Amino acid sequence: MGAVTTDNGVDRADRVPKQDRSRATRQRLLEAAVACLAEHGWAGSTVSVVAERAGVSRGAAQHHFPTREDLFTAAVEYVAEERSTALRALFPQGAAGDRRAVVSALVDLYTGPLFRAALHLWVAASNEDQLRPRVTELEAHVGRETHRIAVDLLDADESRPGVRETVQGLLDMARGLGLANLLTDDTGRRERVVAQWAALLDEALD
């Protein structure tokens, strides 16, 4: 049986691996962009630097992401979605009975490379008019998704007065701990704060 071809004569058997390679290249670029942004900041994270780290040519990088802004906003969004998926997977049956574990997992979202990369992007956006609207939209999207995950995992009833604000306060606290962790290892204090917030949530949500 001969190879199946499209109307323009392209062998589908040849095209599928190319599509797979394209997806793999795009993923490498996204992961490399987040790593560069976390390590070098906005000023040190050029398309060329990211392409070299990903092991692809600058032309290949620009084929997937025509501008620097396209690359870095897509990268942070991609990894944020991956982390959200991983967070949900930690508690496939929910975790209302162990709120301390949920609080700890949410805090971890703000103390890793993703948060560091996102912070560099926010700082750059505050000075870059072209970047600011895209990062603002991205932050709103990520914030809404994280809030939804927190509500689900905590089994929080937001129809009750004050519950929505309590969950948002937890996320704001987690972001603050992430900022503190950028300069020093804040593990000890962070663990005490996590324990206290878990106790507060048990009281506020039950």
HELIX and SHEET records of a PDB file:
HELIX    1   1 ARG A   12  HIS A   40  1                                  29    
HELIX    2   2 VAL A   47  ALA A   54  1                                   8    
HELIX    3   3 ARG A   58  HIS A   64  1                                   7    
HELIX    4   4 ARG A   68  LEU A   90  1                                  23    
HELIX    5   5 ARG A   99  LEU A  109  1                                  11    
HELIX    6   6 PRO A  113  ASN A  127  1                                  15    
HELIX    7   7 ARG A  132  LEU A  154  1                                  23    
HELIX    8   8 VAL A  163  ASN A  181  1                                  19    
HELIX    9   9 THR A  187  LEU A  205  1                                  19    
END                                                                             
